[in-house]
Amino acid sequence: MGLFDFLKRRKMPATIEDAMASQATDFVDAFSQPRAPIDASKLDFSEGSLQLVDQVP
């Protein structure tokens, strides 16, 4: 960790909706990695894809 790493932090989202959208995008990005427990290509932000999210340990 460098001395000025704190300057690289992401800014806080302007609204709760922006924060939720950012977290959803981060979740999909995390599960786009090889050997992820669920297939991120099936995460389309629909209610149906929530069943896949519920399967995450």
C-alpha positions as CSV (number, residue, x, y, z in Angstrom):
1,M,0.0,0.0,0.0
2,G,1.4,3.3,-1.1
3,L,1.4,6.5,0.9
4,F,-1.1,8.2,-1.4
5,D,-3.4,5.2,-2.3
6,F,-6.2,6.9,-0.4
7,L,-6.4,9.4,-3.4
8,K,-7.3,6.5,-5.7
9,R,-10.5,5.6,-3.9
10,R,-13.8,5.9,-5.8
11,K,-16.0,8.8,-5.0
12,M,-19.3,8.2,-3.2
13,P,-22.3,7.9,-5.5
14,A,-24.6,10.9,-5.7
15,T,-27.8,8.9,-4.9
16,I,-28.7,5.5,-3.4
17,E,-29.8,4.4,-6.9
18,D,-26.4,5.2,-8.3
19,A,-24.8,3.3,-5.4
20,M,-27.0,0.2,-6.0
21,A,-26.3,0.3,-9.8
22,S,-22.5,0.5,-9.0
23,Q,-22.8,-2.5,-6.7
24,A,-24.8,-4.5,-9.2
25,T,-22.1,-3.7,-11.9
26,D,-19.3,-4.7,-9.5
27,F,-21.2,-8.0,-8.7
28,V,-21.5,-8.9,-12.4
29,D,-17.9,-8.0,-13.0
30,A,-16.8,-10.2,-10.1
31,F,-18.8,-13.2,-11.5
32,S,-17.5,-12.7,-15.0
33,Q,-14.2,-14.2,-13.9
34,P,-13.3,-17.8,-14.7
35,R,-14.6,-20.4,-12.2
36,A,-17.2,-18.1,-10.7
37,P,-19.9,-20.0,-8.9
38,I,-22.6,-18.5,-11.2
39,D,-22.6,-17.4,-14.9
40,A,-22.6,-13.6,-15.0
41,S,-23.8,-13.7,-18.6
42,K,-27.2,-14.8,-17.1
43,L,-27.3,-11.8,-14.8
44,D,-29.5,-9.3,-16.7
45,F,-30.8,-7.3,-13.7
46,S,-34.2,-8.9,-14.1
47,E,-36.2,-10.4,-11.3
48,G,-35.5,-13.9,-12.7
49,S,-31.7,-13.4,-12.4
50,L,-32.2,-12.8,-8.7
51,Q,-32.6,-16.6,-8.3
52,L,-29.0,-17.0,-9.4
53,V,-27.8,-14.3,-7.0
54,D,-29.6,-16.1,-4.2
55,Q,-27.4,-19.2,-5.0
56,V,-24.2,-17.4,-4.2
57,P,-22.7,-18.8,-1.0
